[in-house]
Amino acid sequence: MSSLSFPSGHAPAESSSSHDSQFYGAPFDASASFQMNPLSSHPPRTPRTSVHYDANDFEVKIQPTEEKVEEVEDVSEVEDDESTQQDTGSIRKEEVWRDMILTSNGRDKAFKLIQYSLRVYLLFHKAVSFRRLARPALELEFLKRLSSTASGLSFSRKTLLLFNWLSPLTTIFAKQSVPFSSEHRSPKTARPFLHTLLYAPPPVLLELMNAVADDVATFAKLGLLGKKTGDRAGRFADWCWMLSTIVGLVENGLERQINNGLHTEVENRLYSESMAGTTEKSKSRSSKFDEKELVKLQKKDYWLQVTRLKLIMDLIFVSYGIFRIKRAEEAVKAFTGLASAVLSSAKLYDRHKNSLQKSISLAV
């Protein structure tokens, strides 16, 4: 209870009314210092701006400052991210593979893994049993079945990829604007198909021609077209595949250069902030954003390297078919095909896993 003393030393006149004695519960002593009524509607003043009192029950309510509010927001964001990771971390491999198998591309990768795994097994079996003069009939029958299974899986993959030219064709027709102009043409004044093809990106054109040639070769194997037509279409598809692989390697190199430049900039910013003496608690929101961006750039560079290695395997594989190299053809095609299948399947697996994680996080 606060008190105030009069500087003059004189006290106000003594009040002997019954109202005062009932109110205070005791006779009011005028000679004593002035006493403030605790039940008054005016609370005691305080210079602290962050402390608020309630007029009824004097409960103290402390509001956080702006810096504390930012820290609370950051902590809530981190907690949300951690909760999302905990929710998405429970995704099973079977669920990702199920999502992959639902697509034709996923089934193609699964069949490719089985196909080239069988070819590598047959290659090792042939190398181990090379010195054996006589083989059991059961073993010969088993090897024959494995070889026919690998050939059947190759044909099944070709049928799964039929009409794959619809994707690049849709990309070409989606570009409705005139080059070097922001204006869009109306459907009545649409450009002709040949003009659209001329202005299409070269990688998209190569993908379109490769898909069409693959379909022609598959139709020839199905018996709808002649064998010569199928062989020419298959050779033309191999040339398109090789050119598109080379273009992919060039694009991959340029993308890696850009990614490495961004990675260096983020590392320099983080190094400058660390040399400034910032601690874990005093880090700004920009530094936390840079840390997350650094992780993303590192992950992107990893998958760019995986893509580069996969394109190199494809280039080696298709070069043996185009230039008709016979030296170690079976072994090279088996190993490069299996490596390409593993790398492409890993990329597709990661893509489907990320899509499942995003769908789960949105549902939560």
ABEGO torsion letter per residue (X at the ends): XBBBBBAAGBBBBBBABAAAAAAAGBBBBAABBBBBBAABABBBBBABAABBBBAAAGBBBBBBBAAAAAAAAAAAAAAAAAAAAAAAAABBAAAAAAAAAABAAAAAAAAAAAAAAAAAAAAAAAAAAAABABBBAAAAAAAAAAAAAAAAAAAAAAAAABGAAAAAAAAAAABABBBGBABBBBAAABBBAAAAAAABBAAAAAAAAAAAAAAAAAAAAAGABBAAAAAAAAAAAAAAAAAAAAAAAAAAAAAAAAAAAAAAAAAAAAAAAAAAGBBAAABBAAAAAAAAAAAAAAAAAAAAAAAAAAAAAAAAAAAAAAAGBABGAAAAAAAAAAAAAAAAAAAAAAAAAAAAAAAAAAAX
